[in-house]
């Protein structure tokens, strides 16, 4: 589910080591992917595109397992200062 340029697409699965599912791409931005985890209480992960690799079949993977991915990416990458 990548386009002709190999860009990740909405709906594509993101997996960790061993092919274990982390979540599904919900939106694609210039510097990160918004990935929604599955489960009773889904969480949004802000995964830097620099951490994502695609194999020949178009499967997206990261070097972190689900728990480590949550710890690293459950907050937005860019923070806006509040008044």
C-alpha positions as CSV (number, residue, x, y, z in Angstrom):
1,X,0.0,0.0,0.0
2,X,2.7,2.5,-0.9
3,X,2.3,4.8,-3.8
4,X,4.5,4.8,-7.0
5,X,7.3,6.6,-5.2
6,X,7.4,4.2,-2.2
7,X,5.8,6.6,0.2
8,X,3.9,5.0,3.1
9,X,0.1,5.1,2.8
10,X,-2.8,5.4,5.1
11,X,-4.0,2.0,6.2
12,X,-0.7,0.3,6.0
13,X,0.5,-1.8,8.9
14,X,3.6,-1.0,11.0
15,X,5.4,-3.9,12.6
16,X,8.2,-4.3,15.0
17,X,10.9,-7.1,15.5
18,X,9.6,-10.5,14.5
19,X,6.8,-9.0,12.5
20,X,4.7,-8.2,15.6
21,X,2.0,-5.6,14.8
22,X,2.4,-2.2,16.3
23,X,-0.5,-0.4,14.6
24,X,-1.9,1.0,11.4
25,X,-0.8,4.2,9.6
26,X,-3.6,6.8,10.1
27,X,-1.9,9.7,8.4
28,X,1.4,10.5,6.6
29,X,3.3,13.7,7.2
30,X,6.6,15.0,5.8
31,X,8.7,13.9,8.8
32,X,6.5,11.4,10.7
33,X,3.7,8.8,10.4
34,X,0.7,9.0,12.7
35,X,0.1,5.4,13.7
36,X,-2.9,4.2,15.7
37,X,-2.4,1.2,17.8
38,X,-5.0,-1.6,18.0
39,X,-6.7,-2.7,21.2
40,X,-9.5,-1.6,23.6
41,X,-7.9,1.8,24.1
42,X,-6.1,2.8,20.9
43,X,-3.1,5.2,21.2
44,X,-1.7,7.5,18.6
45,X,2.1,7.1,18.0
46,X,4.1,9.8,16.2
47,X,6.7,7.7,14.4
48,X,9.6,9.5,12.8
49,X,9.9,8.5,9.1
50,X,13.7,8.2,9.6
51,X,12.9,5.2,11.9
52,X,10.7,3.4,9.4
53,X,12.0,0.9,6.9
54,X,10.0,-0.7,4.0
55,X,10.8,-4.2,2.7
56,X,10.4,-5.3,-0.9
57,X,6.8,-6.3,-0.2
58,X,6.0,-2.8,1.1
59,X,5.7,-3.8,4.7
60,X,6.7,-1.1,7.1
61,X,8.8,-1.9,10.1
62,X,10.7,-0.2,13.0
63,X,13.4,-1.6,15.3
64,X,11.3,-1.2,18.5
65,X,8.7,-3.5,19.9
66,X,5.2,-2.3,20.8
67,X,6.0,-1.2,24.4
68,X,9.3,0.6,23.4
69,X,7.5,2.3,20.5
70,X,4.9,3.6,22.9
71,X,7.5,5.0,25.3
72,X,9.4,6.6,22.4
73,X,6.6,8.0,20.3
74,X,3.3,8.4,22.2
75,X,3.8,12.2,22.3
76,X,3.8,14.6,19.4
77,X,7.3,15.2,18.0
78,X,6.8,18.9,17.6
79,X,5.6,20.8,20.7
80,X,3.9,24.1,20.5
81,X,4.5,26.5,23.4
82,X,1.3,27.5,25.2
83,X,0.6,31.0,26.5
